[in-house]
């Protein structure tokens, strides 16, 4: 798969395309992508996904939107779905002023656009004037067809990135995983922390996460950690460690890796959140903290053994 950061270097013919933020690449997104890749590859055409970064809502002053996926994470998930080309299109106020016709003309020029697949509520262009009807009109003029994909729903309603962000924010990572179709994850290098975990017999990997990402609510989580091509069970603390640093403002993400004895400093790791075990707590003594960690490890092993 090829990942471009603009249209400037892209030159394709007869491409099949879908457009959207696709934050999280959740099950609803996957439904569109699967139709895209199946149709494109049957027609011997490239399957192309154009995503936007930063999130348009953040640029347009609707408040900062913390993301479920960085552009690289999004591209990795899309690659796993057999997408051929991902374009991360830089979104800014100038782009927001483009009409739907102006934007689609660019895509026709660079992608040789043949087929456009969009979600049922998709719209682009200044004032969101480029809805399905308008995009089909432009398609008849410049030479592409439009296919509309209905929303995917489950018992909780329409699957959306907004709902998944809410679930992660409150720590319900297990429910978020059901809607995503994969575990919510963080990536980042392992950096030096306060080394308190090592001092009490539970050394942790302090992960320097990207602050554009949604961070799960403070608490203890059963996780999978990937490092050096290997997969490990881990108990992860997200929080400020109130037993030792109750006044800390920014949450740390620290993973105690089960059955591991090695040095991960400087290595980039991936952490998948499987299930929340409990709230972060302040303990009266180090002994009480150690006893609780031992209980967390036992409970976490049981959860992960079933995943």
Buried (B, 14 or more C-beta within 10 A) or exposed (E): BBBBEEBEEBEBEBBBBBBBBBBBBBBBBBBBBEBBBEBBBEEEBBBBBBBBBBBBBBBEEEEEBBBBBBBEBBBBBBBEBBBBBBBBBBBEEEBBEBBBBBBBBBBBEBBBBBBBBBBEEBBBBBEEEBBBEBBBBBBEEBEBEBBBBEEBEEEEEBBBBEBBBBBBBBBBBBBBBBBBBBBBBBBBBBEEBBEBBEEEEBBBBBBBBEEBBBBBBBBBBBBBBBBEEEEBBBBBBBBBBBBEEEEEEEBBBBBBBBEBEEEBEEEBBBBBBBBBBEEBBEBEEEEEBBEBBEEBBEBBBEBBEEE
